[in-house]
Amino acid sequence: MLSGIGVSGVIIIAVVALLLFGPTKLPQLGRAFGTTIKEFRQGTKGLLEEDTVKKQKSE
């Protein structure tokens, strides 16, 4: 998904984010984003485990 973005693209995105949110809000946004990704992964892992159990029961 992000493989097409080079180093210059990441730098530009970081500068724009810094300008939009400021240096005090940026760490809070990063922390919130990380927590959201972690919860999403845990949720999808739970769904995949349930699906695997259902498949094993039907066999």
The first five atom37 places (N, CA, C, CB, O) and aatype in JSON, in Angstrom:
{
  "aatype": [12, 10, 15, 7, 9, 7, 19, 15, 7, 19, 9, 9, 9, 0, 19, 19, 0, 10, 10, 10, 13, 7, 14, 16, 11, 10, 14, 5, 10, 7, 1, 0, 13, 7, 16, 16, 9, 11, 6, 13, 1, 5, 7, 16, 11, 7, 10, 10, 6, 6, 3, 16, 19, 11, 11, 5, 11, 15, 6],
  "atom_mask": [
    [1, 1, 1, 1, 1],
    [1, 1, 1, 1, 1],
    [1, 1, 1, 1, 1],
    [1, 1, 1, 0, 1],
    [1, 1, 1, 1, 1],
    [1, 1, 1, 0, 1],
    [1, 1, 1, 1, 1],
    [1, 1, 1, 1, 1],
    [1, 1, 1, 0, 1],
    [1, 1, 1, 1, 1],
    [1, 1, 1, 1, 1],
    [1, 1, 1, 1, 1],
    [1, 1, 1, 1, 1],
    [1, 1, 1, 1, 1],
    [1, 1, 1, 1, 1],
    [1, 1, 1, 1, 1],
    [1, 1, 1, 1, 1],
    [1, 1, 1, 1, 1],
    [1, 1, 1, 1, 1],
    [1, 1, 1, 1, 1],
    [1, 1, 1, 1, 1],
    [1, 1, 1, 0, 1],
    [1, 1, 1, 1, 1],
    [1, 1, 1, 1, 1],
    [1, 1, 1, 1, 1],
    [1, 1, 1, 1, 1],
    [1, 1, 1, 1, 1],
    [1, 1, 1, 1, 1],
    [1, 1, 1, 1, 1],
    [1, 1, 1, 0, 1],
    [1, 1, 1, 1, 1],
    [1, 1, 1, 1, 1],
    [1, 1, 1, 1, 1],
    [1, 1, 1, 0, 1],
    [1, 1, 1, 1, 1],
    [1, 1, 1, 1, 1],
    [1, 1, 1, 1, 1],
    [1, 1, 1, 1, 1],
    [1, 1, 1, 1, 1],
    [1, 1, 1, 1, 1],
    [1, 1, 1, 1, 1],
    [1, 1, 1, 1, 1],
    [1, 1, 1, 0, 1],
    [1, 1, 1, 1, 1],
    [1, 1, 1, 1, 1],
    [1, 1, 1, 0, 1],
    [1, 1, 1, 1, 1],
    [1, 1, 1, 1, 1],
    [1, 1, 1, 1, 1],
    [1, 1, 1, 1, 1],
    [1, 1, 1, 1, 1],
    [1, 1, 1, 1, 1],
    [1, 1, 1, 1, 1],
    [1, 1, 1, 1, 1],
    [1, 1, 1, 1, 1],
    [1, 1, 1, 1, 1],
    [1, 1, 1, 1, 1],
    [1, 1, 1, 1, 1],
    [1, 1, 1, 1, 1]
  ],
  "atom_positions": [
    [[0.82, -1.19, 0.0], [0.0, 0.0, 0.0], [0.87, 1.26, 0.0], [-0.93, -0.01, 1.2], [0.65, 2.15, -0.82]],
    [[1.82, 1.34, 0.89], [2.67, 2.52, 0.96], [4.02, 2.31, 0.3], [2.86, 2.91, 2.4], [4.92, 3.12, 0.47]],
    [[4.17, 1.23, -0.45], [5.47, 0.93, -1.04], [5.86, 1.93, -2.14], [5.45, -0.48, -1.62], [7.04, 2.07, -2.45]],
    [[4.9, 2.62, -2.71], [5.2, 3.58, -3.76], [5.69, 4.93, -3.23], [0.0, 0.0, 0.0], [6.15, 5.77, -4.0]],
    [[5.59, 5.13, -1.92], [6.03, 6.39, -1.32], [7.5, 6.27, -0.97], [5.19, 6.74, -0.07], [7.9, 5.35, -0.25]],
    [[8.28, 7.18, -1.47], [9.71, 7.17, -1.16], [10.02, 7.98, 0.08], [0.0, 0.0, 0.0], [9.12, 8.42, 0.8]],
    [[11.29, 8.16, 0.31], [11.75, 8.93, 1.47], [11.25, 10.37, 1.38], [13.29, 8.89, 1.58], [10.82, 10.95, 2.38]],
    [[11.31, 10.94, 0.19], [10.86, 12.32, 0.05], [9.37, 12.45, 0.32], [11.19, 12.84, -1.37], [8.93, 13.45, 0.9]],
    [[8.59, 11.46, -0.07], [7.15, 11.48, 0.2], [6.84, 11.41, 1.68], [0.0, 0.0, 0.0], [5.94, 12.09, 2.16]],
    [[7.59, 10.59, 2.41], [7.4, 10.49, 3.86], [7.77, 11.81, 4.53], [8.25, 9.33, 4.44], [7.09, 12.24, 5.46]],
    [[8.83, 12.43, 4.07], [9.25, 13.72, 4.64], [8.19, 14.78, 4.39], [10.61, 14.18, 4.05], [7.87, 15.57, 5.28]],
    [[7.64, 14.82, 3.21], [6.6, 15.8, 2.87], [5.36, 15.57, 3.74], [6.23, 15.72, 1.38], [4.78, 16.53, 4.25]],
    [[4.96, 14.32, 3.91], [3.8, 14.02, 4.76], [4.06, 14.44, 6.2], [3.46, 12.51, 4.69], [3.17, 14.98, 6.85]],
    [[5.26, 14.19, 6.7], [5.61, 14.58, 8.07], [5.58, 16.09, 8.24], [7.0, 14.04, 8.44], [5.08, 16.59, 9.25]],
    [[6.09, 16.82, 7.27], [6.09, 18.29, 7.35], [4.67, 18.84, 7.31], [6.93, 18.9, 6.2], [4.33, 19.75, 8.06]],
    [[3.84, 18.29, 6.45], [2.44, 18.74, 6.36], [1.71, 18.43, 7.67], [1.72, 18.05, 5.15], [0.96, 19.27, 8.16]],
    [[1.92, 17.25, 8.23], [1.28, 16.9, 9.5], [1.76, 17.83, 10.61], [1.58, 15.43, 9.87], [0.96, 18.24, 11.45]],
    [[3.03, 18.16, 10.61], [3.57, 19.07, 11.62], [2.95, 20.46, 11.48], [5.09, 19.16, 11.5], [2.65, 21.11, 12.48]],
    [[2.78, 20.91, 10.26], [2.16, 22.22, 10.04], [0.69, 22.23, 10.42], [2.32, 22.64, 8.58], [0.19, 23.22, 10.97]],
    [[-0.01, 21.15, 10.12], [-1.44, 21.09, 10.42], [-1.73, 20.95, 11.91], [-2.07, 19.94, 9.67], [-2.62, 21.63, 12.44]],
    [[-1.0, 20.08, 12.58], [-1.34, 19.75, 13.96], [-0.42, 20.37, 15.0], [-1.34, 18.28, 14.12], [-0.79, 20.46, 16.17]],
    [[0.74, 20.79, 14.61], [1.67, 21.39, 15.56], [2.46, 20.35, 16.32], [0.0, 0.0, 0.0], [2.08, 19.18, 16.37]],
    [[3.57, 20.76, 16.91], [4.45, 19.81, 17.58], [3.88, 19.23, 18.87], [5.76, 20.46, 17.88], [4.33, 18.17, 19.32]],
    [[2.9, 19.89, 19.48], [2.36, 19.36, 20.73], [1.29, 18.3, 20.49], [1.78, 20.49, 21.56], [1.16, 17.37, 21.28]],
    [[0.53, 18.42, 19.43], [-0.55, 17.47, 19.14], [-0.06, 16.23, 18.4], [-1.62, 18.15, 18.33], [-0.7, 15.18, 18.47]],
    [[1.05, 16.33, 17.7], [1.53, 15.23, 16.87], [1.8, 13.95, 17.67], [2.77, 15.64, 16.15], [1.39, 12.88, 17.21]],
    [[2.47, 13.98, 18.81], [2.66, 12.74, 19.57], [1.35, 12.11, 20.04], [3.54, 13.01, 20.78], [1.22, 10.89, 20.07]],
    [[0.38, 12.94, 20.4], [-0.92, 12.42, 20.82], [-1.62, 11.73, 19.67], [-1.8, 13.55, 21.37], [-2.23, 10.67, 19.85]],
    [[-1.54, 12.31, 18.49], [-2.16, 11.69, 17.31], [-1.48, 10.38, 16.95], [-2.11, 12.66, 16.12], [-2.14, 9.41, 16.58]],
    [[-0.17, 10.36, 17.05], [0.57, 9.13, 16.76], [0.21, 8.02, 17.73], [0.0, 0.0, 0.0], [0.04, 6.87, 17.33]],
    [[0.1, 8.36, 19.01], [-0.27, 7.39, 20.03], [-1.68, 6.85, 19.77], [-0.19, 8.02, 21.44], [-1.92, 5.65, 19.86]],
    [[-2.61, 7.74, 19.45], [-3.99, 7.33, 19.18], [-4.05, 6.44, 17.94], [-4.89, 8.57, 18.99], [-4.8, 5.46, 17.91]],
    [[-3.27, 6.78, 16.92], [-3.24, 5.97, 15.7], [-2.69, 4.58, 15.99], [-2.4, 6.67, 14.61], [-3.22, 3.58, 15.5]],
    [[-1.63, 4.51, 16.78], [-1.04, 3.23, 17.14], [-2.0, 2.36, 17.94], [0.0, 0.0, 0.0], [-2.09, 1.15, 17.71]],
    [[-2.71, 2.97, 18.88], [-3.7, 2.23, 19.67], [-4.82, 1.71, 18.79], [-4.27, 3.12, 20.79], [-5.28, 0.58, 18.97]],
    [[-5.26, 2.52, 17.86], [-6.33, 2.1, 16.95], [-5.89, 0.92, 16.1], [-6.75, 3.27, 16.04], [-6.65, -0.04, 15.94]],
    [[-4.69, 0.97, 15.56], [-4.17, -0.13, 14.75], [-4.06, -1.4, 15.58], [-2.8, 0.24, 14.15], [-4.4, -2.48, 15.1]],
    [[-3.58, -1.28, 16.82], [-3.44, -2.43, 17.71], [-4.79, -3.08, 17.98], [-2.77, -2.01, 19.04], [-4.92, -4.3, 17.91]],
    [[-5.81, -2.28, 18.3], [-7.14, -2.81, 18.56], [-7.74, -3.45, 17.32], [-8.05, -1.71, 19.07], [-8.41, -4.48, 17.41]],
    [[-7.49, -2.86, 16.16], [-8.0, -3.43, 14.91], [-7.38, -4.79, 14.65], [-7.71, -2.48, 13.73], [-8.08, -5.73, 14.26]],
    [[-6.08, -4.92, 14.86], [-5.4, -6.2, 14.66], [-5.91, -7.25, 15.62], [-3.89, -6.03, 14.82], [-6.1, -8.41, 15.23]],
    [[-6.14, -6.87, 16.88], [-6.66, -7.82, 17.86], [-8.06, -8.28, 17.47], [-6.69, -7.18, 19.26], [-8.39, -9.46, 17.6]],
    [[-8.88, -7.36, 16.99], [-10.23, -7.7, 16.56], [-10.24, -8.63, 15.37], [0.0, 0.0, 0.0], [-11.01, -9.6, 15.34]],
    [[-9.4, -8.36, 14.38], [-9.37, -9.23, 13.21], [-8.77, -10.59, 13.55], [-8.57, -8.57, 12.08], [-9.16, -11.6, 12.97]],
    [[-7.83, -10.62, 14.49], [-7.26, -11.89, 14.92], [-8.34, -12.75, 15.57], [-6.08, -11.66, 15.89], [-8.41, -13.96, 15.33]],
    [[-9.17, -12.12, 16.4], [-10.26, -12.84, 17.04], [-11.25, -13.38, 16.02], [0.0, 0.0, 0.0], [-11.73, -14.51, 16.16]],
    [[-11.56, -12.6, 15.01], [-12.48, -13.06, 13.97], [-11.89, -14.23, 13.18], [-12.82, -11.91, 13.02], [-12.59, -15.19, 12.85]],
    [[-10.61, -14.15, 12.88], [-9.96, -15.23, 12.14], [-9.92, -16.51, 12.96], [-8.54, -14.83, 11.73], [-10.1, -17.6, 12.41]],
    [[-9.7, -16.4, 14.27], [-9.69, -17.58, 15.13], [-11.08, -18.21, 15.19], [-9.22, -17.21, 16.54], [-11.2, -19.44, 15.15]],
    [[-12.12, -17.39, 15.28], [-13.49, -17.91, 15.29], [-13.79, -18.63, 13.99], [-14.49, -16.78, 15.52], [-14.42, -19.69, 13.99]],
    [[-13.36, -18.06, 12.89], [-13.6, -18.67, 11.57], [-12.89, -20.01, 11.47], [-13.12, -17.72, 10.44], [-13.44, -20.97, 10.93]],
    [[-11.67, -20.08, 11.99], [-10.91, -21.34, 11.97], [-11.6, -22.4, 12.8], [-9.47, -21.11, 12.48], [-11.66, -23.56, 12.39]],
    [[-12.13, -22.03, 13.96], [-12.83, -22.98, 14.83], [-14.09, -23.49, 14.12], [-13.19, -22.32, 16.19], [-14.39, -24.68, 14.18]],
    [[-14.83, -22.61, 13.47], [-16.04, -23.02, 12.76], [-15.7, -24.0, 11.63], [-16.78, -21.79, 12.2], [-16.42, -24.97, 11.41]],
    [[-14.62, -23.73, 10.91], [-14.22, -24.63, 9.83], [-13.83, -26.0, 10.37], [-13.05, -24.03, 9.03], [-14.16, -27.02, 9.76]],
    [[-13.15, -26.04, 11.49], [-12.73, -27.31, 12.07], [-13.93, -28.1, 12.56], [-11.76, -27.07, 13.22], [-13.93, -29.33, 12.46]],
    [[-14.95, -27.44, 13.08], [-16.15, -28.13, 13.56], [-16.95, -28.7, 12.4], [-17.03, -27.18, 14.37], [-17.58, -29.75, 12.54]],
    [[-16.94, -28.03, 11.27], [-17.75, -28.49, 10.13], [-17.09, -29.64, 9.38], [-17.99, -27.34, 9.17], [-17.75, -30.31, 8.58]],
    [[-15.81, -29.89, 9.63], [-15.12, -30.97, 8.91], [-15.42, -32.3, 9.47], [-13.66, -30.77, 8.91], [-14.92, -33.31, 8.97]]
  ]
}
